[in-house]
Amino acid sequence: MSYGSARKSTPIKEEKFARFVYFGLVVYKNSEVRTRTAVRNRKEKEEQPACRPNMSVNQIMED
């Protein structure tokens, strides 16, 4: 009887552990994606000011 109950409880523990691991992976992936997009946004912000003066110079030349 006790062996049967122990047998039943182990899959639940494994399932909880599996869910915990899966949740951790999902959170890890989401944070990884966020950092990537943040880095990408930072790079774009750094590149934009370099492009704008060129545009203004071209506009001045055209005028």
PyMOL Python script that loads the backbone (N, CA, C, O; Angstrom):
from pymol import cmd

cmd.read_pdbstr("""\
ATOM      1  N   MET A   1       0.846  -1.204   0.000  1.00  0.00           N
ATOM      2  CA  MET A   1       0.000   0.000   0.000  1.00  0.00           C
ATOM      3  C   MET A   1       0.886   1.261   0.000  1.00  0.00           C
ATOM      4  O   MET A   1       0.708   2.169  -0.811  1.00  0.00           O
ATOM      5  N   SER A   2       1.830   1.279   0.925  1.00  0.00           N
ATOM      6  CA  SER A   2       2.707   2.452   0.996  1.00  0.00           C
ATOM      7  C   SER A   2       3.568   2.546  -0.271  1.00  0.00           C
ATOM      8  O   SER A   2       3.864   3.643  -0.746  1.00  0.00           O
ATOM      9  N   TYR A   3       3.963   1.399  -0.809  1.00  0.00           N
ATOM     10  CA  TYR A   3       4.761   1.384  -2.033  1.00  0.00           C
ATOM     11  C   TYR A   3       3.949   1.972  -3.187  1.00  0.00           C
ATOM     12  O   TYR A   3       4.472   2.735  -4.000  1.00  0.00           O
ATOM     13  N   GLY A   4       2.650   1.604  -3.249  1.00  0.00           N
ATOM     14  CA  GLY A   4       1.779   2.119  -4.305  1.00  0.00           C
ATOM     15  C   GLY A   4       1.626   3.627  -4.204  1.00  0.00           C
ATOM     16  O   GLY A   4       1.659   4.327  -5.216  1.00  0.00           O
ATOM     17  N   SER A   5       1.456   4.133  -2.979  1.00  0.00           N
ATOM     18  CA  SER A   5       1.273   5.574  -2.809  1.00  0.00           C
ATOM     19  C   SER A   5       2.566   6.310  -3.170  1.00  0.00           C
ATOM     20  O   SER A   5       2.529   7.379  -3.779  1.00  0.00           O
ATOM     21  N   ALA A   6       3.700   5.733  -2.790  1.00  0.00           N
ATOM     22  CA  ALA A   6       4.986   6.349  -3.137  1.00  0.00           C
ATOM     23  C   ALA A   6       5.149   6.365  -4.655  1.00  0.00           C
ATOM     24  O   ALA A   6       5.654   7.327  -5.233  1.00  0.00           O
ATOM     25  N   ARG A   7       4.709   5.279  -5.282  1.00  0.00           N
ATOM     26  CA  ARG A   7       4.796   5.175  -6.732  1.00  0.00           C
ATOM     27  C   ARG A   7       3.954   6.265  -7.392  1.00  0.00           C
ATOM     28  O   ARG A   7       4.357   6.846  -8.400  1.00  0.00           O
ATOM     29  N   LYS A   8       2.779   6.540  -6.815  1.00  0.00           N
ATOM     30  CA  LYS A   8       1.897   7.561  -7.393  1.00  0.00           C
ATOM     31  C   LYS A   8       2.468   8.966  -7.194  1.00  0.00           C
ATOM     32  O   LYS A   8       2.311   9.836  -8.051  1.00  0.00           O
ATOM     33  N   SER A   9       3.130   9.179  -6.060  1.00  0.00           N
ATOM     34  CA  SER A   9       3.598  10.531  -5.744  1.00  0.00           C
ATOM     35  C   SER A   9       4.802  10.928  -6.604  1.00  0.00           C
ATOM     36  O   SER A   9       5.003  12.116  -6.858  1.00  0.00           O
ATOM     37  N   THR A  10       5.604   9.965  -7.055  1.00  0.00           N
ATOM     38  CA  THR A  10       6.808  10.322  -7.808  1.00  0.00           C
ATOM     39  C   THR A  10       6.492  10.991  -9.150  1.00  0.00           C
ATOM     40  O   THR A  10       7.142  11.983  -9.480  1.00  0.00           O
ATOM     41  N   PRO A  11       5.527  10.501  -9.943  1.00  0.00           N
ATOM     42  CA  PRO A  11       5.250  11.193 -11.202  1.00  0.00           C
ATOM     43  C   PRO A  11       4.808  12.636 -10.984  1.00  0.00           C
ATOM     44  O   PRO A  11       5.142  13.514 -11.779  1.00  0.00           O
ATOM     45  N   ILE A  12       4.055  12.887  -9.907  1.00  0.00           N
ATOM     46  CA  ILE A  12       3.611  14.257  -9.620  1.00  0.00           C
ATOM     47  C   ILE A  12       4.834  15.129  -9.341  1.00  0.00           C
ATOM     48  O   ILE A  12       4.936  16.254  -9.831  1.00  0.00           O
ATOM     49  N   LYS A  13       5.763  14.589  -8.541  1.00  0.00           N
ATOM     50  CA  LYS A  13       6.984  15.348  -8.246  1.00  0.00           C
ATOM     51  C   LYS A  13       7.759  15.606  -9.530  1.00  0.00           C
ATOM     52  O   LYS A  13       8.241  16.716  -9.757  1.00  0.00           O
ATOM     53  N   GLU A  14       7.878  14.591 -10.360  1.00  0.00           N
ATOM     54  CA  GLU A  14       8.603  14.745 -11.627  1.00  0.00           C
ATOM     55  C   GLU A  14       7.914  15.775 -12.514  1.00  0.00           C
ATOM     56  O   GLU A  14       8.566  16.592 -13.165  1.00  0.00           O
ATOM     57  N   GLU A  15       6.578  15.721 -12.527  1.00  0.00           N
ATOM     58  CA  GLU A  15       5.833  16.665 -13.350  1.00  0.00           C
ATOM     59  C   GLU A  15       6.067  18.091 -12.863  1.00  0.00           C
ATOM     60  O   GLU A  15       6.282  19.006 -13.659  1.00  0.00           O
ATOM     61  N   LYS A  16       6.021  18.267 -11.536  1.00  0.00           N
ATOM     62  CA  LYS A  16       6.263  19.602 -10.974  1.00  0.00           C
ATOM     63  C   LYS A  16       7.665  20.067 -11.327  1.00  0.00           C
ATOM     64  O   LYS A  16       7.870  21.219 -11.708  1.00  0.00           O
ATOM     65  N   PHE A  17       8.629  19.163 -11.197  1.00  0.00           N
ATOM     66  CA  PHE A  17      10.018  19.500 -11.518  1.00  0.00           C
ATOM     67  C   PHE A  17      10.148  19.862 -12.999  1.00  0.00           C
ATOM     68  O   PHE A  17      10.815  20.832 -13.361  1.00  0.00           O
ATOM     69  N   ALA A  18       9.492  19.057 -13.851  1.00  0.00           N
ATOM     70  CA  ALA A  18       9.542  19.313 -15.291  1.00  0.00           C
ATOM     71  C   ALA A  18       8.918  20.670 -15.601  1.00  0.00           C
ATOM     72  O   ALA A  18       9.451  21.437 -16.403  1.00  0.00           O
ATOM     73  N   ARG A  19       7.792  20.960 -14.965  1.00  0.00           N
ATOM     74  CA  ARG A  19       7.148  22.262 -15.188  1.00  0.00           C
ATOM     75  C   ARG A  19       8.061  23.384 -14.741  1.00  0.00           C
ATOM     76  O   ARG A  19       8.193  24.400 -15.423  1.00  0.00           O
ATOM     77  N   PHE A  20       8.695  23.194 -13.582  1.00  0.00           N
ATOM     78  CA  PHE A  20       9.602  24.211 -13.048  1.00  0.00           C
ATOM     79  C   PHE A  20      10.756  24.459 -14.018  1.00  0.00           C
ATOM     80  O   PHE A  20      11.112  25.603 -14.299  1.00  0.00           O
ATOM     81  N   VAL A  21      11.330  23.373 -14.521  1.00  0.00           N
ATOM     82  CA  VAL A  21      12.446  23.497 -15.469  1.00  0.00           C
ATOM     83  C   VAL A  21      11.973  24.190 -16.744  1.00  0.00           C
ATOM     84  O   VAL A  21      12.650  25.075 -17.267  1.00  0.00           O
ATOM     85  N   TYR A  22      10.796  23.777 -17.242  1.00  0.00           N
ATOM     86  CA  TYR A  22      10.260  24.369 -18.466  1.00  0.00           C
ATOM     87  C   TYR A  22      10.007  25.854 -18.266  1.00  0.00           C
ATOM     88  O   TYR A  22      10.353  26.675 -19.116  1.00  0.00           O
ATOM     89  N   PHE A  23       9.395  26.193 -17.122  1.00  0.00           N
ATOM     90  CA  PHE A  23       9.119  27.600 -16.816  1.00  0.00           C
ATOM     91  C   PHE A  23      10.425  28.395 -16.763  1.00  0.00           C
ATOM     92  O   PHE A  23      10.514  29.510 -17.278  1.00  0.00           O
ATOM     93  N   GLY A  24      11.434  27.795 -16.129  1.00  0.00           N
ATOM     94  CA  GLY A  24      12.732  28.455 -16.050  1.00  0.00           C
ATOM     95  C   GLY A  24      13.326  28.689 -17.431  1.00  0.00           C
ATOM     96  O   GLY A  24      13.886  29.751 -17.700  1.00  0.00           O
ATOM     97  N   LEU A  25      13.203  27.698 -18.303  1.00  0.00           N
ATOM     98  CA  LEU A  25      13.713  27.840 -19.671  1.00  0.00           C
ATOM     99  C   LEU A  25      12.973  28.945 -20.410  1.00  0.00           C
ATOM    100  O   LEU A  25      13.585  29.754 -21.107  1.00  0.00           O
ATOM    101  N   VAL A  26      11.651  28.977 -20.254  1.00  0.00           N
ATOM    102  CA  VAL A  26      10.849  30.009 -20.930  1.00  0.00           C
ATOM    103  C   VAL A  26      11.287  31.389 -20.459  1.00  0.00           C
ATOM    104  O   VAL A  26      11.486  32.296 -21.266  1.00  0.00           O
ATOM    105  N   VAL A  27      11.436  31.540 -19.136  1.00  0.00           N
ATOM    106  CA  VAL A  27      11.859  32.834 -18.584  1.00  0.00           C
ATOM    107  C   VAL A  27      13.244  33.196 -19.112  1.00  0.00           C
ATOM    108  O   VAL A  27      13.501  34.342 -19.481  1.00  0.00           O
ATOM    109  N   TYR A  28      14.135  32.199 -19.144  1.00  0.00           N
ATOM    110  CA  TYR A  28      15.500  32.437 -19.620  1.00  0.00           C
ATOM    111  C   TYR A  28      15.489  32.890 -21.077  1.00  0.00           C
ATOM    112  O   TYR A  28      16.187  33.831 -21.454  1.00  0.00           O
ATOM    113  N   LYS A  29      14.674  32.197 -21.900  1.00  0.00           N
ATOM    114  CA  LYS A  29      14.595  32.558 -23.320  1.00  0.00           C
ATOM    115  C   LYS A  29      14.044  33.968 -23.471  1.00  0.00           C
ATOM    116  O   LYS A  29      14.560  34.761 -24.259  1.00  0.00           O
ATOM    117  N   ASN A  30      12.989  34.281 -22.711  1.00  0.00           N
ATOM    118  CA  ASN A  30      12.378  35.609 -22.808  1.00  0.00           C
ATOM    119  C   ASN A  30      13.388  36.687 -22.422  1.00  0.00           C
ATOM    120  O   ASN A  30      13.481  37.718 -23.089  1.00  0.00           O
ATOM    121  N   SER A  31      14.144  36.454 -21.351  1.00  0.00           N
ATOM    122  CA  SER A  31      15.127  37.445 -20.920  1.00  0.00           C
ATOM    123  C   SER A  31      16.221  37.574 -21.976  1.00  0.00           C
ATOM    124  O   SER A  31      16.716  38.673 -22.226  1.00  0.00           O
ATOM    125  N   GLU A  32      16.600  36.453 -22.598  1.00  0.00           N
ATOM    126  CA  GLU A  32      17.625  36.483 -23.644  1.00  0.00           C
ATOM    127  C   GLU A  32      17.135  37.332 -24.816  1.00  0.00           C
ATOM    128  O   GLU A  32      17.875  38.159 -25.349  1.00  0.00           O
ATOM    129  N   VAL A  33      15.876  37.117 -25.209  1.00  0.00           N
ATOM    130  CA  VAL A  33      15.299  37.874 -26.323  1.00  0.00           C
ATOM    131  C   VAL A  33      15.253  39.353 -25.963  1.00  0.00           C
ATOM    132  O   VAL A  33      15.562  40.206 -26.795  1.00  0.00           O
ATOM    133  N   ARG A  34      14.868  39.661 -24.724  1.00  0.00           N
ATOM    134  CA  ARG A  34      14.794  41.066 -24.300  1.00  0.00           C
ATOM    135  C   ARG A  34      16.156  41.727 -24.379  1.00  0.00           C
ATOM    136  O   ARG A  34      16.274  42.852 -24.864  1.00  0.00           O
ATOM    137  N   THR A  35      17.190  41.033 -23.905  1.00  0.00           N
ATOM    138  CA  THR A  35      18.524  41.626 -23.938  1.00  0.00           C
ATOM    139  C   THR A  35      18.964  41.831 -25.385  1.00  0.00           C
ATOM    140  O   THR A  35      19.596  42.837 -25.708  1.00  0.00           O
ATOM    141  N   ARG A  36      18.633  40.886 -26.251  1.00  0.00           N
ATOM    142  CA  ARG A  36      19.007  41.018 -27.667  1.00  0.00           C
ATOM    143  C   ARG A  36      18.331  42.230 -28.281  1.00  0.00           C
ATOM    144  O   ARG A  36      18.978  43.018 -28.971  1.00  0.00           O
ATOM    145  N   THR A  37      17.020  42.389 -28.035  1.00  0.00           N
ATOM    146  CA  THR A  37      16.299  43.523 -28.615  1.00  0.00           C
ATOM    147  C   THR A  37      16.825  44.823 -28.019  1.00  0.00           C
ATOM    148  O   THR A  37      16.935  45.827 -28.723  1.00  0.00           O
ATOM    149  N   ALA A  38      17.152  44.814 -26.727  1.00  0.00           N
ATOM    150  CA  ALA A  38      17.678  46.018 -26.080  1.00  0.00           C
ATOM    151  C   ALA A  38      19.008  46.406 -26.715  1.00  0.00           C
ATOM    152  O   ALA A  38      19.255  47.582 -26.983  1.00  0.00           O
ATOM    153  N   VAL A  39      19.862  45.413 -26.955  1.00  0.00           N
ATOM    154  CA  VAL A  39      21.154  45.682 -27.593  1.00  0.00           C
ATOM    155  C   VAL A  39      20.925  46.214 -28.999  1.00  0.00           C
ATOM    156  O   VAL A  39      21.598  47.150 -29.432  1.00  0.00           O
ATOM    157  N   ARG A  40      19.972  45.613 -29.715  1.00  0.00           N
ATOM    158  CA  ARG A  40      19.677  46.043 -31.080  1.00  0.00           C
ATOM    159  C   ARG A  40      19.182  47.494 -31.072  1.00  0.00           C
ATOM    160  O   ARG A  40      19.613  48.307 -31.889  1.00  0.00           O
ATOM    161  N   ASN A  41      18.269  47.812 -30.136  1.00  0.00           N
ATOM    162  CA  ASN A  41      17.746  49.176 -30.044  1.00  0.00           C
ATOM    163  C   ASN A  41      18.869  50.151 -29.718  1.00  0.00           C
ATOM    164  O   ASN A  41      18.921  51.256 -30.259  1.00  0.00           O
ATOM    165  N   ARG A  42      19.772  49.733 -28.827  1.00  0.00           N
ATOM    166  CA  ARG A  42      20.888  50.593 -28.452  1.00  0.00           C
ATOM    167  C   ARG A  42      21.763  50.873 -29.668  1.00  0.00           C
ATOM    168  O   ARG A  42      22.182  52.008 -29.894  1.00  0.00           O
ATOM    169  N   LYS A  43      22.035  49.826 -30.450  1.00  0.00           N
ATOM    170  CA  LYS A  43      22.866  49.994 -31.643  1.00  0.00           C
ATOM    171  C   LYS A  43      22.193  50.937 -32.633  1.00  0.00           C
ATOM    172  O   LYS A  43      22.848  51.794 -33.227  1.00  0.00           O
ATOM    173  N   GLU A  44      20.873  50.775 -32.809  1.00  0.00           N
ATOM    174  CA  GLU A  44      20.153  51.646 -33.738  1.00  0.00           C
ATOM    175  C   GLU A  44      20.216  53.095 -33.272  1.00  0.00           C
ATOM    176  O   GLU A  44      20.385  54.008 -34.081  1.00  0.00           O
ATOM    177  N   LYS A  45      20.078  53.305 -31.947  1.00  0.00           N
ATOM    178  CA  LYS A  45      20.139  54.670 -31.411  1.00  0.00           C
ATOM    179  C   LYS A  45      21.519  55.269 -31.638  1.00  0.00           C
ATOM    180  O   LYS A  45      21.649  56.456 -31.936  1.00  0.00           O
ATOM    181  N   GLU A  46      22.555  54.433 -31.493  1.00  0.00           N
ATOM    182  CA  GLU A  46      23.914  54.924 -31.715  1.00  0.00           C
ATOM    183  C   GLU A  46      24.139  55.255 -33.187  1.00  0.00           C
ATOM    184  O   GLU A  46      24.845  56.212 -33.508  1.00  0.00           O
ATOM    185  N   GLU A  47      23.544  54.471 -34.080  1.00  0.00           N
ATOM    186  CA  GLU A  47      23.752  54.679 -35.512  1.00  0.00           C
ATOM    187  C   GLU A  47      22.954  55.871 -36.039  1.00  0.00           C
ATOM    188  O   GLU A  47      23.398  56.550 -36.965  1.00  0.00           O
ATOM    189  N   GLN A  48      21.785  56.130 -35.463  1.00  0.00           N
ATOM    190  CA  GLN A  48      20.913  57.193 -35.980  1.00  0.00           C
ATOM    191  C   GLN A  48      21.582  58.574 -35.970  1.00  0.00           C
ATOM    192  O   GLN A  48      21.555  59.256 -36.994  1.00  0.00           O
ATOM    193  N   PRO A  49      22.184  59.016 -34.846  1.00  0.00           N
ATOM    194  CA  PRO A  49      22.791  60.352 -34.851  1.00  0.00           C
ATOM    195  C   PRO A  49      23.876  60.494 -35.913  1.00  0.00           C
ATOM    196  O   PRO A  49      24.075  61.582 -36.454  1.00  0.00           O
ATOM    197  N   ALA A  50      24.578  59.404 -36.216  1.00  0.00           N
ATOM    198  CA  ALA A  50      25.619  59.452 -37.246  1.00  0.00           C
ATOM    199  C   ALA A  50      24.989  59.689 -38.618  1.00  0.00           C
ATOM    200  O   ALA A  50      25.591  60.346 -39.468  1.00  0.00           O
ATOM    201  N   CYS A  51      23.780  59.159 -38.843  1.00  0.00           N
ATOM    202  CA  CYS A  51      23.129  59.305 -40.144  1.00  0.00           C
ATOM    203  C   CYS A  51      22.505  60.692 -40.293  1.00  0.00           C
ATOM    204  O   CYS A  51      22.513  61.255 -41.388  1.00  0.00           O
ATOM    205  N   ARG A  52      21.976  61.239 -39.229  1.00  0.00           N
ATOM    206  CA  ARG A  52      21.232  62.503 -39.318  1.00  0.00           C
ATOM    207  C   ARG A  52      22.092  63.674 -39.799  1.00  0.00           C
ATOM    208  O   ARG A  52      21.642  64.428 -40.662  1.00  0.00           O
ATOM    209  N   PRO A  53      23.309  63.859 -39.277  1.00  0.00           N
ATOM    210  CA  PRO A  53      24.116  64.979 -39.777  1.00  0.00           C
ATOM    211  C   PRO A  53      24.373  64.874 -41.278  1.00  0.00           C
ATOM    212  O   PRO A  53      24.387  65.885 -41.980  1.00  0.00           O
ATOM    213  N   ASN A  54      24.575  63.656 -41.768  1.00  0.00           N
ATOM    214  CA  ASN A  54      24.786  63.467 -43.202  1.00  0.00           C
ATOM    215  C   ASN A  54      23.567  63.943 -43.974  1.00  0.00           C
ATOM    216  O   ASN A  54      23.693  64.592 -45.013  1.00  0.00           O
ATOM    217  N   MET A  55      22.375  63.612 -43.456  1.00  0.00           N
ATOM    218  CA  MET A  55      21.151  64.039 -44.126  1.00  0.00           C
ATOM    219  C   MET A  55      21.071  65.557 -44.138  1.00  0.00           C
ATOM    220  O   MET A  55      20.735  66.154 -45.161  1.00  0.00           O
ATOM    221  N   SER A  56      21.380  66.191 -42.998  1.00  0.00           N
ATOM    222  CA  SER A  56      21.286  67.647 -42.920  1.00  0.00           C
ATOM    223  C   SER A  56      22.310  68.291 -43.854  1.00  0.00           C
ATOM    224  O   SER A  56      22.021  69.307 -44.486  1.00  0.00           O
ATOM    225  N   VAL A  57      23.507  67.703 -43.943  1.00  0.00           N
ATOM    226  CA  VAL A  57      24.533  68.225 -44.852  1.00  0.00           C
ATOM    227  C   VAL A  57      24.028  68.135 -46.288  1.00  0.00           C
ATOM    228  O   VAL A  57      24.183  69.081 -47.062  1.00  0.00           O
ATOM    229  N   ASN A  58      23.427  67.005 -46.647  1.00  0.00           N
ATOM    230  CA  ASN A  58      22.900  66.844 -47.995  1.00  0.00           C
ATOM    231  C   ASN A  58      21.803  67.866 -48.267  1.00  0.00           C
ATOM    232  O   ASN A  58      21.735  68.427 -49.360  1.00  0.00           O
ATOM    233  N   GLN A  59      20.950  68.108 -47.284  1.00  0.00           N
ATOM    234  CA  GLN A  59      19.871  69.084 -47.471  1.00  0.00           C
ATOM    235  C   GLN A  59      20.454  70.478 -47.667  1.00  0.00           C
ATOM    236  O   GLN A  59      19.967  71.245 -48.499  1.00  0.00           O
ATOM    237  N   ILE A  60      21.500  70.811 -46.900  1.00  0.00           N
ATOM    238  CA  ILE A  60      22.126  72.132 -47.035  1.00  0.00           C
ATOM    239  C   ILE A  60      22.743  72.261 -48.426  1.00  0.00           C
ATOM    240  O   ILE A  60      22.627  73.302 -49.073  1.00  0.00           O
ATOM    241  N   MET A  61      23.396  71.199 -48.874  1.00  0.00           N
ATOM    242  CA  MET A  61      24.013  71.220 -50.196  1.00  0.00           C
ATOM    243  C   MET A  61      22.956  71.413 -51.276  1.00  0.00           C
ATOM    244  O   MET A  61      23.169  72.147 -52.241  1.00  0.00           O
ATOM    245  N   GLU A  62      21.802  70.742 -51.105  1.00  0.00           N
ATOM    246  CA  GLU A  62      20.739  70.858 -52.102  1.00  0.00           C
ATOM    247  C   GLU A  62      20.170  72.275 -52.115  1.00  0.00           C
ATOM    248  O   GLU A  62      19.869  72.818 -53.178  1.00  0.00           O
ATOM    249  N   ASP A  63      20.022  72.870 -50.930  1.00  0.00           N
ATOM    250  CA  ASP A  63      19.482  74.235 -50.852  1.00  0.00           C
ATOM    251  C   ASP A  63      20.485  75.197 -51.482  1.00  0.00           C
ATOM    252  O   ASP A  63      20.240  76.402 -51.527  1.00  0.00           O
TER     253      ASP A  63
END
""", "prot")
cmd.dss("prot")
cmd.show_as("cartoon", "prot")
cmd.util.cbc("prot")
cmd.orient("prot")
